[in-house]
Amino acid sequence: MSRRPYTTAKRLAVLRQELNERQHRILDDVARLGVVSGQQLRALHFEGDQAARRLARLDLAELVEGEVLERLGRRVGGQHSGSDGYCYCLGIAGQRLIDPGRRRSRRAWTPGAAFLTHALSVAQLYVDLRCAERPGSFRLVRFDAEPACWRRYFGPGGSRCWLKPDAYLIIETDDYEDRFFIESDCATEAPVRIEAK
């Protein structure tokens, strides 16, 4: 078994230069969402034909090889779904590229099925909004997933409380800017918890 190279500052500088514009956008989207499926990344960054499918497979494999992204152990869609069935999160190098001052980077762990389903549903909302953007229609100005979307506020008696939605987004049209807190319900939470939230 070969040892993985250390993610040194020099290696990061080389990686930053070697990544093409599309790979940088993929890195930004994975950092924004936390967990993204190969199918979702393909919908966001590649056209729908067979050549684009091959290019997506090559780009994602290259990002995994360079430890910019990491594949999670669980596949979505079964054995025959190919690279679309993998889920991706930031790898060691990706974490350091996004946050150069980061002191510690961690290897990914594969979450449980309920968590993964929920995270992918939030990522799908982002994909759907990005794919629906058109000039003259609306523009997605901002999309924050957990924990970047969490907000602190003062509750009764001045107590510090947290609002913990699944996402926060800003949509802009010609006349308005709308802001939303999103809660994605995959029918996995107890009704009591949903009511409390």
Secondary structure, 3 states (H helix, E strand, C coil): CCCCCCCCHHHHHHHHHHCCHHHHHHHHHHHHHCCEEHHHHHHHHCCCCHHHHHHHHHHHHHHHHCCCEEECCCCCCCHHHHHHHCEEEECHHHHHHHCCCCCCCCCCCCCCHHHHHHHHHHHHHHHHHHHHCECCCEEEEEEEECCCCCEEEECHHHCEEEECCCEEEEEECCCCEEEEEECCCCCCCCHHHHHHC
